[in-house]
């Protein structure tokens, strides 16, 4: 809801340049949403950012607006989870009434323990589990595609990424520049990677939810993506 964010944005000066920054309420929701994209697996750093933002704006933050914003953006679960983790692990000054009002009815001790485990272990996930989780993300997007044209676009985007994506990927991961030959080899290895991912996921019984580690992580992903009714 970009228009509302611009309306609520505040003027600021950064490095001597006049600009605008998110309102405290939008900043809190944004950090939680960004953490959700990474499945809260970036360690303690995002929670530190969140706790410091809340402390800095503690006297002016409007928690009713945080709640309404989370509900409007269908982000109640990740906002509750981010605030809950910030309070538990970073002692962020989040009112208990806010956590209670945002808490999903199916947030239990098991999800709470898994949330802490994911934050504290970061990206330390077994290789096969990463394959299964990545494939689950693609399958989730596939099921959410409303039409065949959306499904075709998703398939092409996953199989044949744009030149800009490949250029950035090669520069950041491999320290290489993009050339016509690398365009071909990148797309070929991309297809091979996807096929390998599908084969491993099909072979590994963990993808079916029979492994406690992978099964819990897949159920966690689905729970985090669901919108409370």
Buried (B, 14 or more C-beta within 10 A) or exposed (E): EEEEBEEBBEEEEEEEEEEEEBBBBBBBBBBBBBBBEEBBBBBBEBBBBBBEBBBEBEEEBEBEBBBEBBBEBEBBBBBBBBBBBBBBBBEBEBEEEBBEBBBBEEBEEEBBEBBBEBBEEBEEBBEBBBBBBBBBBBEEBEEEBEEEEEBEEBBEEBEBBEEEEBBEBBEEEEEEEBEEEBBEEBBEEBEEEBEEBBEBBEEBEBBEEEBEEBBBBBBBBEBBBEEEE
